[in-house]
């Protein structure tokens, strides 16, 4: 999951790294960002993540997010600020924009903060929906991260189709089943 945001003027106040904000604040900011700013969201599904690997899937999600932002604004941005130390340039064939990586950008660059808020709230909402179908994994609170509760559920109930097979605890949970099946 990745998001790209072109901030409006005046930009929403209170932007920060999405992980530092309480859920209620993130959701209020998300509503303001969606209402007032241009944005794009890129989602890469689990099967493709397993095929590409998590790094290349992240680069693809960023590319999809910026592509959707370009569609929303009707032109290409002059430059894309990317949270982290790498950009999709030369790593993703459809990436065509000048980009600058910024380590810790979600805490220091307002447009990256806004994008992190959109990506996290969008992902958390999807995970809460999945939690209704798969209540054992605690997705309504852990959003799919490998918490002790989630890892215990994997050991007890095994993986769902929503789990990445390339995630080590899932691969370890699946392996004994595959050996017994042969």
OpenMM code with the backbone's topology and positions (N, CA, C; nanometers):
from openmm import Vec3, app, unit

residues = "UNK UNK UNK UNK UNK UNK UNK UNK UNK UNK UNK UNK UNK UNK UNK UNK UNK UNK UNK UNK UNK UNK UNK UNK UNK UNK UNK UNK UNK UNK UNK UNK UNK UNK UNK UNK UNK UNK UNK UNK UNK UNK UNK UNK UNK UNK UNK UNK UNK UNK UNK UNK UNK UNK UNK UNK UNK UNK UNK UNK UNK UNK UNK UNK UNK UNK UNK UNK UNK UNK UNK UNK UNK UNK UNK UNK UNK UNK UNK UNK UNK UNK UNK UNK UNK UNK UNK UNK UNK UNK UNK UNK UNK UNK UNK UNK UNK UNK UNK UNK UNK UNK UNK UNK UNK UNK UNK UNK UNK UNK UNK UNK UNK UNK UNK UNK UNK UNK UNK UNK UNK UNK UNK UNK UNK UNK UNK UNK UNK UNK UNK UNK UNK UNK UNK UNK UNK UNK UNK UNK UNK UNK UNK UNK UNK UNK UNK UNK UNK UNK UNK UNK UNK UNK UNK UNK UNK UNK UNK UNK UNK UNK UNK UNK UNK UNK UNK UNK UNK UNK UNK UNK UNK UNK UNK UNK UNK UNK UNK UNK UNK UNK".split()
positions = [
    Vec3(0.0857, -0.1168, 0.0000),
    Vec3(0.0000, 0.0000, 0.0000),
    Vec3(0.0895, 0.1220, 0.0000),
    Vec3(0.0626, 0.2148, -0.0885),
    Vec3(0.1331, 0.3427, -0.0903),
    Vec3(0.0345, 0.4501, -0.1319),
    Vec3(0.0635, 0.5722, -0.0919),
    Vec3(-0.0186, 0.6867, -0.1306),
    Vec3(0.0727, 0.7994, -0.1737),
    Vec3(0.0202, 0.8845, -0.2597),
    Vec3(0.0890, 1.0051, -0.3048),
    Vec3(-0.0091, 1.1202, -0.2891),
    Vec3(0.0394, 1.2330, -0.2376),
    Vec3(-0.0482, 1.3470, -0.2097),
    Vec3(0.0143, 1.4747, -0.2628),
    Vec3(-0.0667, 1.5523, -0.3325),
    Vec3(-0.0328, 1.6897, -0.3679),
    Vec3(-0.1095, 1.7766, -0.2691),
    Vec3(-0.0356, 1.8424, -0.1803),
    Vec3(-0.1009, 1.9192, -0.0740),
    Vec3(-0.1733, 2.0412, -0.1287),
    Vec3(-0.2821, 2.0733, -0.0649),
    Vec3(-0.3605, 2.1923, -0.0956),
    Vec3(-0.3057, 2.3091, -0.0130),
    Vec3(-0.3489, 2.4284, -0.0482),
    Vec3(-0.3130, 2.5466, 0.0308),
    Vec3(-0.4403, 2.6063, 0.0872),
    Vec3(-0.4480, 2.6319, 0.2139),
    Vec3(-0.3506, 2.5928, 0.3151),
    Vec3(-0.3586, 2.4426, 0.3411),
    Vec3(-0.2441, 2.3847, 0.3724),
    Vec3(-0.2425, 2.2398, 0.3971),
    Vec3(-0.3082, 2.2094, 0.5310),
    Vec3(-0.3608, 2.0891, 0.5452),
    Vec3(-0.4223, 2.0519, 0.6729),
    Vec3(-0.3209, 2.0634, 0.7875),
    Vec3(-0.3632, 2.1180, 0.8982),
    Vec3(-0.2726, 2.1295, 1.0127),
    Vec3(-0.2696, 1.9975, 1.0886),
    Vec3(-0.1596, 1.9739, 1.1592),
    Vec3(-0.1467, 1.8536, 1.2411),
    Vec3(-0.0843, 1.7356, 1.1697),
    Vec3(-0.0349, 1.7545, 1.0460),
    Vec3(0.0261, 1.6434, 0.9735),
    Vec3(0.1521, 1.5958, 1.0454),
    Vec3(0.1689, 1.4643, 1.0508),
    Vec3(0.2860, 1.4038, 1.1127),
    Vec3(0.2942, 1.2604, 1.0630),
    Vec3(0.3983, 1.1922, 1.1016),
    Vec3(0.4145, 1.0506, 1.0719),
    Vec3(0.2889, 0.9777, 1.1205),
    Vec3(0.2254, 0.9023, 1.0327),
    Vec3(0.0986, 0.8364, 1.0679),
    Vec3(0.1118, 0.7451, 1.1885),
    Vec3(0.2292, 0.6865, 1.2082),
    Vec3(0.2486, 0.5949, 1.3209),
    Vec3(0.2495, 0.6682, 1.4549),
    Vec3(0.2739, 0.7982, 1.4527),
    Vec3(0.2789, 0.8765, 1.5765),
    Vec3(0.1419, 0.9306, 1.6170),
    Vec3(0.0458, 0.9248, 1.5265),
    Vec3(-0.0847, 0.9855, 1.5518),
    Vec3(-0.1846, 0.8836, 1.6037),
    Vec3(-0.2670, 0.9216, 1.7006),
    Vec3(-0.3753, 0.8317, 1.7425),
    Vec3(-0.4725, 0.8081, 1.6261),
    Vec3(-0.5376, 0.6940, 1.6294),
    Vec3(-0.6287, 0.6557, 1.5208),
    Vec3(-0.7317, 0.7652, 1.4906),
    Vec3(-0.7917, 0.8233, 1.5929),
    Vec3(-0.8954, 0.9247, 1.5716),
    Vec3(-0.8390, 1.0467, 1.4985),
    Vec3(-0.7176, 1.0866, 1.5329),
    Vec3(-0.6533, 1.2017, 1.4680),
    Vec3(-0.6208, 1.1676, 1.3234),
    Vec3(-0.5658, 1.0466, 1.3005),
    Vec3(-0.5357, 1.0022, 1.1631),
    Vec3(-0.6604, 1.0053, 1.0772),
    Vec3(-0.7717, 0.9521, 1.1311),
    Vec3(-0.8943, 0.9447, 1.0525),
    Vec3(-0.9521, 1.0829, 1.0242),
    Vec3(-0.9417, 1.1747, 1.1188),
    Vec3(-0.9885, 1.3121, 1.0949),
    Vec3(-0.9015, 1.3789, 0.9883),
    Vec3(-0.7700, 1.3581, 0.9972),
    Vec3(-0.6799, 1.4143, 0.8954),
    Vec3(-0.7041, 1.3504, 0.7593),
    Vec3(-0.7294, 1.2205, 0.7588),
    Vec3(-0.7581, 1.1530, 0.6318),
    Vec3(-0.8776, 1.2185, 0.5618),
    Vec3(-0.9826, 1.2446, 0.6365),
    Vec3(-1.1027, 1.3057, 0.5775),
    Vec3(-1.0695, 1.4425, 0.5184),
    Vec3(-0.9901, 1.5217, 0.5909),
    Vec3(-0.9526, 1.6544, 0.5388),
    Vec3(-0.8635, 1.6430, 0.4159),
    Vec3(-0.7686, 1.5507, 0.4174),
    Vec3(-0.6786, 1.5324, 0.3031),
    Vec3(-0.7592, 1.4885, 0.1811),
    Vec3(-0.8454, 1.3911, 0.1983),
    Vec3(-0.9270, 1.3418, 0.0857),
    Vec3(-1.0195, 1.4507, 0.0315),
    Vec3(-1.0708, 1.5334, 0.1189),
    Vec3(-1.1648, 1.6369, 0.0772),
    Vec3(-1.0941, 1.7518, 0.0050),
    Vec3(-0.9746, 1.7881, 0.0485),
    Vec3(-0.9130, 1.9116, 0.0011),
    Vec3(-0.7895, 1.8942, -0.0871),
    Vec3(-0.7264, 1.7774, -0.0890),
    Vec3(-0.6001, 1.7591, -0.1614),
    Vec3(-0.6162, 1.6559, -0.2726),
    Vec3(-0.5286, 1.6626, -0.3703),
    Vec3(-0.5250, 1.5600, -0.4750),
    Vec3(-0.4403, 1.4438, -0.4234),
    Vec3(-0.4812, 1.3226, -0.4555),
    Vec3(-0.4074, 1.2059, -0.4057),
    Vec3(-0.4271, 1.0871, -0.4975),
    Vec3(-0.3416, 0.9887, -0.4801),
    Vec3(-0.3543, 0.8596, -0.5463),
    Vec3(-0.3120, 0.7518, -0.4489),
    Vec3(-0.3764, 0.6368, -0.4570),
    Vec3(-0.3422, 0.5235, -0.3701),
    Vec3(-0.3083, 0.4052, -0.4598),
    Vec3(-0.1984, 0.3375, -0.4263),
    Vec3(-0.1558, 0.2182, -0.4998),
    Vec3(-0.1591, 0.0972, -0.4089),
    Vec3(-0.2248, -0.0079, -0.4540),
    Vec3(-0.2364, -0.1310, -0.3763),
    Vec3(-0.1803, -0.2454, -0.4593),
    Vec3(-0.0959, -0.3255, -0.3977),
    Vec3(-0.0440, -0.4460, -0.4610),
    Vec3(-0.0949, -0.5641, -0.3793),
    Vec3(-0.1622, -0.6549, -0.4449),
    Vec3(-0.2251, -0.7678, -0.3747),
    Vec3(-0.1218, -0.8734, -0.3353),
    Vec3(-0.1606, -0.9577, -0.2405),
    Vec3(-0.0695, -1.0525, -0.1775),
    Vec3(-0.0027, -1.1473, -0.2778),
    Vec3(-0.0756, -1.1952, -0.3778),
    Vec3(-0.0167, -1.2888, -0.4732),
    Vec3(0.0974, -1.2229, -0.5504),
    Vec3(0.0784, -1.0980, -0.5873),
    Vec3(0.1815, -1.0258, -0.6608),
    Vec3(0.2994, -0.9918, -0.5695),
    Vec3(0.2734, -0.9611, -0.4440),
    Vec3(0.3820, -0.9362, -0.3491),
    Vec3(0.4698, -1.0605, -0.3396),
    Vec3(0.4062, -1.1769, -0.3281),
    Vec3(0.4831, -1.3014, -0.3194),
    Vec3(0.5636, -1.3278, -0.4459),
    Vec3(0.5095, -1.2910, -0.5602),
    Vec3(0.5830, -1.3103, -0.6860),
    Vec3(0.6989, -1.2134, -0.7008),
    Vec3(0.6759, -1.0868, -0.6658),
    Vec3(0.7773, -0.9835, -0.6876),
    Vec3(0.8795, -0.9760, -0.5746),
    Vec3(0.8400, -0.9911, -0.4550),
    Vec3(0.9031, -0.9725, -0.3243),
    Vec3(0.8562, -0.8384, -0.2699),
    Vec3(0.8715, -0.8200, -0.1392),
    Vec3(0.8132, -0.7041, -0.0734),
    Vec3(0.8752, -0.5734, -0.1222),
    Vec3(1.0047, -0.5730, -0.1493),
    Vec3(1.0701, -0.4505, -0.1956),
    Vec3(1.0154, -0.4061, -0.3308),
    Vec3(1.0129, -0.4966, -0.4277),
    Vec3(0.9645, -0.4594, -0.5613),
    Vec3(0.8140, -0.4290, -0.5608),
    Vec3(0.7397, -0.4964, -0.4738),
    Vec3(0.5976, -0.4657, -0.4607),
    Vec3(0.5783, -0.3255, -0.4048),
    Vec3(0.6641, -0.2850, -0.3124),
    Vec3(0.6576, -0.1493, -0.2581),
    Vec3(0.6869, -0.0469, -0.3673),
    Vec3(0.7873, -0.0736, -0.4490),
    Vec3(0.8209, 0.0167, -0.5599),
    Vec3(0.7035, 0.0262, -0.6580),
    Vec3(0.6364, -0.0871, -0.6830),
    Vec3(0.5196, -0.0871, -0.7710),
    Vec3(0.4041, -0.0093, -0.7080),
    Vec3(0.3802, -0.0282, -0.5795),
    Vec3(0.2720, 0.0455, -0.5113),
    Vec3(0.2961, 0.1959, -0.5200),
    Vec3(0.4211, 0.2394, -0.5015),
    Vec3(0.4530, 0.3819, -0.5143),
    Vec3(0.4236, 0.4308, -0.6560),
    Vec3(0.4627, 0.3518, -0.7543),
    Vec3(0.4397, 0.3888, -0.8938),
    Vec3(0.2910, 0.4004, -0.9229),
    Vec3(0.2130, 0.3053, -0.8747),
    Vec3(0.0675, 0.3102, -0.8941),
    Vec3(0.0073, 0.4325, -0.8260),
    Vec3(0.0542, 0.4640, -0.7053),
    Vec3(0.0011, 0.5796, -0.6322),
    Vec3(0.0291, 0.7092, -0.7074),
    Vec3(0.1520, 0.7267, -0.7568),
    Vec3(0.1850, 0.8498, -0.8285),
    Vec3(0.1116, 0.8549, -0.9624),
    Vec3(0.0973, 0.7419, -1.0277),
    Vec3(0.0207, 0.7368, -1.1531),
    Vec3(-0.1230, 0.7831, -1.1291),
    Vec3(-0.1842, 0.7362, -1.0213),
    Vec3(-0.3230, 0.7760, -0.9900),
    Vec3(-0.3310, 0.9230, -0.9504),
    Vec3(-0.2287, 0.9734, -0.8830),
    Vec3(-0.2240, 1.1157, -0.8512),
    Vec3(-0.2168, 1.1974, -0.9803),
    Vec3(-0.1333, 1.1543, -1.0740),
    Vec3(-0.1222, 1.2237, -1.2039),
    Vec3(-0.2561, 1.2251, -1.2766),
    Vec3(-0.3286, 1.1143, -1.2713),
    Vec3(-0.4614, 1.1093, -1.3330),
    Vec3(-0.5555, 1.2088, -1.2656),
    Vec3(-0.5423, 1.2223, -1.1342),
    Vec3(-0.6308, 1.3125, -1.0598),
    Vec3(-0.6019, 1.4592, -1.0915),
    Vec3(-0.4754, 1.4940, -1.1131),
    Vec3(-0.4413, 1.6352, -1.1365),
    Vec3(-0.4249, 1.6687, -1.2847),
    Vec3(-0.4198, 1.5659, -1.3697),
    Vec3(-0.4116, 1.5889, -1.5134),
    Vec3(-0.2737, 1.6257, -1.5658),
    Vec3(-0.1696, 1.6054, -1.4860),
    Vec3(-0.0325, 1.6308, -1.5323),
    Vec3(0.0649, 1.5582, -1.4400),
    Vec3(0.1922, 1.5611, -1.4772),
    Vec3(0.2961, 1.4992, -1.3947),
    Vec3(0.3503, 1.5998, -1.2939),
    Vec3(0.3881, 1.5524, -1.1760),
    Vec3(0.4521, 1.6425, -1.0791),
    Vec3(0.5943, 1.6759, -1.1249),
    Vec3(0.6443, 1.7908, -1.0797),
    Vec3(0.7822, 1.8287, -1.1128),
    Vec3(0.8821, 1.7401, -1.0412),
    Vec3(0.8464, 1.6966, -0.9201),
    Vec3(0.9342, 1.6114, -0.8407),
    Vec3(0.8496, 1.5370, -0.7379),
    Vec3(0.8913, 1.4144, -0.7084),
    Vec3(0.8220, 1.3323, -0.6090),
    Vec3(0.9155, 1.3126, -0.4905),
    Vec3(0.8658, 1.3410, -0.3721),
    Vec3(0.9404, 1.3144, -0.2491),
    Vec3(0.8977, 1.1774, -0.1982),
    Vec3(0.9961, 1.0922, -0.1706),
    Vec3(0.9697, 0.9539, -0.1320),
    Vec3(1.0246, 0.9292, 0.0074),
    Vec3(0.9425, 0.8717, 0.0932),
    Vec3(0.9881, 0.8356, 0.2271),
    Vec3(1.0838, 0.7177, 0.2173),
    Vec3(1.2029, 0.7319, 0.2733),
    Vec3(1.3000, 0.6228, 0.2725),
    Vec3(1.4295, 0.6640, 0.2054),
    Vec3(1.5142, 0.5654, 0.1808),
    Vec3(1.6435, 0.5953, 0.1209),
    Vec3(1.6534, 0.5556, -0.0262),
    Vec3(1.5458, 0.5036, -0.0828),
    Vec3(1.5444, 0.4630, -0.2241),
    Vec3(1.4155, 0.5100, -0.2907),
    Vec3(1.4210, 0.5268, -0.4204),
    Vec3(1.3006, 0.5595, -0.4981),
    Vec3(1.2800, 0.4495, -0.6016),
    Vec3(1.1647, 0.4467, -0.6650),
    Vec3(1.1415, 0.3483, -0.7709),
    Vec3(1.2196, 0.3759, -0.9006),
    Vec3(1.2859, 0.4902, -0.9109),
    Vec3(1.3621, 0.5221, -1.0332),
    Vec3(1.4616, 0.4099, -1.0629),
    Vec3(1.4588, 0.3610, -1.1845),
    Vec3(1.5437, 0.2522, -1.2339),
    Vec3(1.5158, 0.1181, -1.1652),
    Vec3(1.4162, 0.1127, -1.0821),
    Vec3(1.3780, -0.0126, -1.0159),
    Vec3(1.2392, -0.0580, -1.0598),
    Vec3(1.1631, 0.0346, -1.1143),
    Vec3(1.0261, 0.0072, -1.1581),
    Vec3(1.0119, 0.0647, -1.2980),
    Vec3(0.9834, -0.0174, -1.3973),
    Vec3(0.9849, 0.0306, -1.5370),
    Vec3(0.8888, 0.1453, -1.5680),
    Vec3(0.7758, 0.1551, -1.4979),
    Vec3(0.6790, 0.2604, -1.5291),
    Vec3(0.7049, 0.3916, -1.4532),
    Vec3(0.8058, 0.3943, -1.3687),
    Vec3(0.8377, 0.5169, -1.2944),
    Vec3(0.9010, 0.6165, -1.3905),
    Vec3(0.8462, 0.7381, -1.3984),
    Vec3(0.8949, 0.8348, -1.4966),
    Vec3(0.9215, 0.9738, -1.4383),
    Vec3(0.9154, 0.9870, -1.3064),
    Vec3(0.9226, 1.1189, -1.2453),
    Vec3(1.0547, 1.1387, -1.1727),
    Vec3(1.1057, 1.2628, -1.1718),
    Vec3(1.2225, 1.2904, -1.0872),
    Vec3(1.1800, 1.2711, -0.9412),
    Vec3(1.2673, 1.2101, -0.8623),
    Vec3(1.2304, 1.1798, -0.7241),
    Vec3(1.3493, 1.2002, -0.6312),
    Vec3(1.3153, 1.2328, -0.5077),
    Vec3(1.4175, 1.2495, -0.4046),
    Vec3(1.3772, 1.1679, -0.2827),
    Vec3(1.4630, 1.0733, -0.2407),
    Vec3(1.4334, 0.9974, -0.1192),
    Vec3(1.4659, 1.0807, 0.0044),
    Vec3(1.3847, 1.0658, 0.1076),
    Vec3(1.4062, 1.1372, 0.2334),
    Vec3(1.3862, 1.0384, 0.3479),
    Vec3(1.4945, 1.0032, 0.4144),
    Vec3(1.4843, 0.9139, 0.5297),
    Vec3(1.4078, 0.9870, 0.6400),
    Vec3(1.3063, 0.9226, 0.6926),
    Vec3(1.2218, 0.9850, 0.7951),
    Vec3(1.1305, 1.0922, 0.7383),
    Vec3(1.1069, 1.0876, 0.6075),
    Vec3(1.0250, 1.1891, 0.5415),
    Vec3(0.8835, 1.1964, 0.5924),
    Vec3(0.8303, 1.0858, 0.6437),
    Vec3(0.6919, 1.0896, 0.6938),
    Vec3(0.6797, 1.1757, 0.8186),
    Vec3(0.7913, 1.2069, 0.8841),
    Vec3(0.7872, 1.2951, 1.0010),
    Vec3(0.8347, 1.4362, 0.9680),
    Vec3(0.9012, 1.4546, 0.8535),
    Vec3(0.9620, 1.5852, 0.8252),
    Vec3(0.9036, 1.6585, 0.7049),
    Vec3(0.8410, 1.5878, 0.6132),
    Vec3(0.7848, 1.6491, 0.4924),
    Vec3(0.6328, 1.6372, 0.4953),
    Vec3(0.5605, 1.7492, 0.4997),
    Vec3(0.4150, 1.7427, 0.5114),
    Vec3(0.3457, 1.6596, 0.4028),
    Vec3(0.3934, 1.6655, 0.2781),
    Vec3(0.3255, 1.5859, 0.1749),
    Vec3(0.3448, 1.4365, 0.1979),
    Vec3(0.4623, 1.3972, 0.2498),
    Vec3(0.4850, 1.2563, 0.2815),
    Vec3(0.4033, 1.2176, 0.4046),
    Vec3(0.3937, 1.3075, 0.5022),
    Vec3(0.3086, 1.2804, 0.6193),
    Vec3(0.1645, 1.2544, 0.5747),
    Vec3(0.1140, 1.3395, 0.4864),
    Vec3(-0.0230, 1.3226, 0.4369),
    Vec3(-0.0382, 1.1898, 0.3641),
    Vec3(0.0610, 1.1541, 0.2833),
    Vec3(0.0554, 1.0261, 0.2113),
    Vec3(0.0592, 0.9095, 0.3093),
    Vec3(0.1413, 0.9198, 0.4130),
    Vec3(0.1483, 0.8102, 0.5106),
    Vec3(0.0153, 0.7947, 0.5843),
    Vec3(-0.0512, 0.9045, 0.6099),
    Vec3(-0.1825, 0.9001, 0.6765),
    Vec3(-0.2850, 0.8320, 0.5866),
    Vec3(-0.2881, 0.8698, 0.4587),
    Vec3(-0.3835, 0.8059, 0.3667),
    Vec3(-0.3550, 0.6574, 0.3526),
    Vec3(-0.2285, 0.6211, 0.3347),
    Vec3(-0.1942, 0.4798, 0.3164),
    Vec3(-0.2304, 0.3984, 0.4406),
    Vec3(-0.1965, 0.4507, 0.5574),
    Vec3(-0.2232, 0.3754, 0.6805),
    Vec3(-0.3724, 0.3636, 0.7088),
    Vec3(-0.4479, 0.4700, 0.6946),
    Vec3(-0.5915, 0.4610, 0.7231),
    Vec3(-0.6613, 0.3710, 0.6218),
    Vec3(-0.6193, 0.3782, 0.4954),
    Vec3(-0.6778, 0.2919, 0.3922),
    Vec3(-0.6485, 0.1453, 0.4246),
    Vec3(-0.5224, 0.1156, 0.4572),
    Vec3(-0.4827, -0.0216, 0.4893),
    Vec3(-0.5530, -0.0703, 0.6158),
    Vec3(-0.5573, 0.0138, 0.7198),
    Vec3(-0.6226, -0.0274, 0.8444),
    Vec3(-0.7702, -0.0590, 0.8218),
    Vec3(-0.8353, 0.0186, 0.7377),
    Vec3(-0.9772, -0.0047, 0.7087),
    Vec3(-0.9949, -0.1408, 0.6389),
    Vec3(-0.9091, -0.1687, 0.5432),
    Vec3(-0.9144, -0.2981, 0.4731),
    Vec3(-0.8899, -0.4122, 0.5713),
    Vec3(-0.7933, -0.3946, 0.6609),
    Vec3(-0.7622, -0.5005, 0.7570),
    Vec3(-0.8786, -0.5224, 0.8542),
    Vec3(-0.9479, -0.4162, 0.8927),
    Vec3(-1.0655, -0.4338, 0.9806),
    Vec3(-1.1753, -0.5117, 0.9072),
    Vec3(-1.1905, -0.4877, 0.7765),
    Vec3(-1.2885, -0.5646, 0.6981),
    Vec3(-1.2484, -0.7120, 0.6936),
    Vec3(-1.1208, -0.7387, 0.6690),
    Vec3(-1.0724, -0.8776, 0.6659),
    Vec3(-1.0869, -0.9444, 0.8026),
    Vec3(-1.0761, -0.8669, 0.9100),
    Vec3(-1.0870, -0.9224, 1.0452),
    Vec3(-1.2248, -0.9827, 1.0695),
    Vec3(-1.3259, -0.9290, 1.0049),
    Vec3(-1.4606, -0.9851, 1.0220),
    Vec3(-1.4681, -1.1277, 0.9669),
    Vec3(-1.3981, -1.1522, 0.8568),
    Vec3(-1.3986, -1.2864, 0.7971),
    Vec3(-1.2980, -1.3800, 0.8647),
    Vec3(-1.1948, -1.3232, 0.9240),
    Vec3(-1.0875, -1.4024, 0.9863),
    Vec3(-1.0576, -1.3456, 1.1248),
    Vec3(-1.1460, -1.3668, 1.2219),
    Vec3(-1.1339, -1.2994, 1.3522),
    Vec3(-1.0177, -1.3474, 1.4393),
    Vec3(-0.9603, -1.4626, 1.4108),
    Vec3(-0.8567, -1.5193, 1.4980),
    Vec3(-0.7259, -1.4410, 1.4976),
    Vec3(-0.7012, -1.3616, 1.3961),
    Vec3(-0.5678, -1.3038, 1.3741),
    Vec3(-0.5488, -1.1644, 1.4345),
    Vec3(-0.6533, -1.1067, 1.4907),
    Vec3(-0.6403, -0.9765, 1.5553),
    Vec3(-0.6183, -0.8614, 1.4596),
    Vec3(-0.6578, -0.8784, 1.3347),
    Vec3(-0.6322, -0.7750, 1.2335),
    Vec3(-0.7039, -0.6444, 1.2633),
    Vec3(-0.8107, -0.6485, 1.3397),
    Vec3(-0.8818, -0.5247, 1.3738),
    Vec3(-0.7955, -0.4336, 1.4597),
    Vec3(-0.6949, -0.4902, 1.5274),
    Vec3(-0.6050, -0.4066, 1.6084),
    Vec3(-0.4613, -0.4078, 1.5598),
    Vec3(-0.4121, -0.5193, 1.5054),
    Vec3(-0.2707, -0.5245, 1.4655),
    Vec3(-0.2472, -0.4962, 1.3178),
    Vec3(-0.3538, -0.4822, 1.2398),
    Vec3(-0.3465, -0.4496, 1.0969),
    Vec3(-0.2554, -0.5437, 1.0189),
    Vec3(-0.2402, -0.6670, 1.0672),
    Vec3(-0.1633, -0.7655, 0.9926),
    Vec3(-0.0171, -0.7740, 1.0298),
    Vec3(0.0260, -0.6897, 1.1212),
    Vec3(0.1662, -0.6975, 1.1637),
    Vec3(0.1853, -0.8191, 1.2531),
    Vec3(0.3063, -0.8710, 1.2573),
    Vec3(0.3363, -0.9954, 1.3272),
    Vec3(0.3427, -0.9815, 1.4783),
    Vec3(0.2323, -0.9464, 1.5386),
    Vec3(0.2267, -0.9374, 1.6848),
    Vec3(0.2255, -1.0788, 1.7426),
    Vec3(0.2547, -1.0939, 1.8711),
    Vec3(0.2478, -1.2274, 1.9328),
    Vec3(0.1111, -1.2938, 1.9123),
    Vec3(0.0030, -1.2151, 1.9233),
    Vec3(-0.1324, -1.2687, 1.9030),
    Vec3(-0.1482, -1.3229, 1.7607),
    Vec3(-0.1007, -1.2462, 1.6630),
    Vec3(-0.1117, -1.2868, 1.5231),
    Vec3(-0.0293, -1.4132, 1.4976),
    Vec3(0.0927, -1.4179, 1.5489),
    Vec3(0.1788, -1.5348, 1.5282),
    Vec3(0.1201, -1.6585, 1.5954),
    Vec3(0.0602, -1.6418, 1.7131),
    Vec3(-0.0047, -1.7552, 1.7800),
    Vec3(-0.1221, -1.8059, 1.6967),
    Vec3(-0.2009, -1.7148, 1.6376),
    Vec3(-0.3134, -1.7552, 1.5522),
    Vec3(-0.2632, -1.8279, 1.4279),
    Vec3(-0.1514, -1.7844, 1.3735),
    Vec3(-0.0939, -1.8555, 1.2577),
    Vec3(-0.0584, -1.9990, 1.2956),
    Vec3(0.0014, -2.0163, 1.4122),
    Vec3(0.0388, -2.1513, 1.4564),
    Vec3(-0.0859, -2.2368, 1.4806),
    Vec3(-0.1904, -2.1767, 1.5339),
    Vec3(-0.3115, -2.2515, 1.5678),
    Vec3(-0.4011, -2.2762, 1.4463),
    Vec3(-0.4240, -2.1727, 1.3662),
    Vec3(-0.5230, -2.1798, 1.2590),
    Vec3(-0.4620, -2.1880, 1.1192),
    Vec3(-0.3318, -2.1672, 1.1084),
    Vec3(-0.2669, -2.1679, 0.9779),
    Vec3(-0.2951, -2.0375, 0.9031),
    Vec3(-0.2317, -2.0212, 0.7883),
    Vec3(-0.2490, -1.8976, 0.7119),
    Vec3(-0.3796, -1.8956, 0.6332),
    Vec3(-0.4244, -1.7748, 0.6039),
    Vec3(-0.5406, -1.7534, 0.5171),
    Vec3(-0.4885, -1.7187, 0.3776),
    Vec3(-0.5747, -1.7090, 0.2789),
    Vec3(-0.5306, -1.6635, 0.1466),
    Vec3(-0.4791, -1.5192, 0.1481),
    Vec3(-0.5053, -1.4463, 0.2543),
    Vec3(-0.4600, -1.3077, 0.2650),
    Vec3(-0.3175, -1.2962, 0.3185),
    Vec3(-0.2620, -1.4052, 0.3688),
    Vec3(-0.1254, -1.4028, 0.4202),
    Vec3(-0.0246, -1.4187, 0.3064),
    Vec3(0.0833, -1.3397, 0.3144),
    Vec3(0.1919, -1.3560, 0.2180),
    Vec3(0.2644, -1.4872, 0.2475),
    Vec3(0.2765, -1.5720, 0.1478),
    Vec3(0.3487, -1.6979, 0.1657),
    Vec3(0.4981, -1.6728, 0.1853),
    Vec3(0.5462, -1.5567, 0.1421),
    Vec3(0.6876, -1.5231, 0.1575),
    Vec3(0.7202, -1.4669, 0.2960),
    Vec3(0.6201, -1.4399, 0.3795),
    Vec3(0.6412, -1.3925, 0.5162),
    Vec3(0.6892, -1.5126, 0.5977),
    Vec3(0.8057, -1.5010, 0.6610),
    Vec3(0.8710, -1.6165, 0.7248),
    Vec3(0.7785, -1.6972, 0.8167),
    Vec3(0.7033, -1.6354, 0.9081),
    Vec3(0.6161, -1.7178, 0.9934),
    Vec3(0.5103, -1.7955, 0.9140),
    Vec3(0.4642, -1.7403, 0.8035),
    Vec3(0.3675, -1.8122, 0.7198),
    Vec3(0.4372, -1.9264, 0.6482),
    Vec3(0.5533, -1.8999, 0.5925),
    Vec3(0.6286, -2.0055, 0.5239),
    Vec3(0.6579, -2.1199, 0.6206),
    Vec3(0.6923, -2.0886, 0.7447),
    Vec3(0.7195, -2.1917, 0.8446),
    Vec3(0.5924, -2.2665, 0.8824),
    Vec3(0.4799, -2.1991, 0.8852),
    Vec3(0.3526, -2.2637, 0.9187),
    Vec3(0.3050, -2.3527, 0.8057),
    Vec3(0.3346, -2.3145, 0.6816),
    Vec3(0.2885, -2.3888, 0.5641),
    Vec3(0.3765, -2.5099, 0.5381),
    Vec3(0.5050, -2.5002, 0.5604),
    Vec3(0.5989, -2.6053, 0.5262),
    Vec3(0.5611, -2.7413, 0.5843),
    Vec3(0.5315, -2.7523, 0.7140),
    Vec3(0.4946, -2.8855, 0.7659),
    Vec3(0.3718, -2.9436, 0.6979),
    Vec3(0.2738, -2.8599, 0.6602),
    Vec3(0.1556, -2.9098, 0.5914),
    Vec3(0.1915, -2.9635, 0.4547),
    Vec3(0.2820, -2.8944, 0.3855),
    Vec3(0.3219, -2.9382, 0.2512),
    Vec3(0.4018, -3.0682, 0.2580),
    Vec3(0.4817, -3.0859, 0.3616),
    Vec3(0.5590, -3.2089, 0.3758),
    Vec3(0.4651, -3.3256, 0.4027),
    Vec3(0.3656, -3.3074, 0.4865),
    Vec3(0.2688, -3.4145, 0.5153),
    Vec3(0.1870, -3.4500, 0.3926),
    Vec3(0.1634, -3.3506, 0.3065),
    Vec3(0.0780, -3.3740, 0.1896),
    Vec3(0.1508, -3.4541, 0.0827),
    Vec3(0.2817, -3.4584, 0.0858),
    Vec3(0.3553, -3.5302, -0.0199),
    Vec3(0.3668, -3.6754, 0.0031),
] * unit.nanometer
topology = app.Topology()
chain = topology.addChain("A")
for resn in residues:
    res = topology.addResidue(resn, chain)
    for name in ("N", "CA", "C"):
        topology.addAtom(name, app.Element.getBySymbol(name[0]), res)
